[in-house]
């Protein structure tokens, strides 16, 4: 899979986590636990873990440089001759 695909998957999972945390904070309602059978259900735990991993992956967005619709890694420098 291309990096851009992973970026969108990770961003989607982070948004799901943000919405879930918003619901917990505002209404004390855990949507993931409700839909998948409680906080101790294996599916809920997998989703919580995937959201956490996606959040860590999204930290890499800070080290990226996007120009002209293409992703350039700021750690690599190109030499213009």
N, C-alpha and C positions, 0 to 999 in steps of 0.2 A: 504494500500500500504506500502511496505517496505521503510525504510529510503533511501536505495540506489536508488530506483526508483525516489523518490522526489529529490534526489541530481542530478540525470541526467536531470530531467525536469527543475530544476532551472538553472543548468549549460547551458542547451540549450537556455533558455530564455535570460540569461545573454550574451551569444554569439550573439544572434540575436540583442540585444540592442547595443552591442559593434560594430557590423557591421553597424548598422543603424547610430550610432554616428560617426563612421568613414566616412561614406558617407556624413553626414551633414557637418562634419569638412572639408573634402577635396573638395566636389563638391556642397555643399549647396543643397543636394538632400535627402529628407526624404522618404526613401523607404516604411516605414509603412504607412505614410500618403498617399503616392501615390497609394499604393495597396488597402488601405481600405477606401478611400474617403475623405482624408483631416484630418488635426489635430483635427478638431472639431467633426468628425464622432465618434459615440459611440463605434464602433469596434476598431478604432485606440486608443481611450482613454482607453479601456479595456486592449489592448495589452501593452500600455505604463505603466499602473498600474501593470500588471502582471510582466513585466520586472523589475520594481522597487521593487516589493515584492520579486522576485527571487534574486535580488542583495542583499537585506537585509538578506534573508535566507542564501545566500552563505557566509556571514560573519561568520556563525557558522562553516565553514570549518576550520577556524583558530584555533578553540578550540578542534579539533579532532586529534586523533592519529591513524594512519593506520599502522598496522603491520601484516605481513603474510596474506595480502589480506582481513583481517577482520578489521572492524571499532571498535576501543576502545575509549570510552569517557575518556578524560584526567581528568575529574573531579572525576571519580570513580577510586579508587585504589584497587587493588586486593592484598590480603595478601597471600604470599606463605608460606606454612607450611611444 
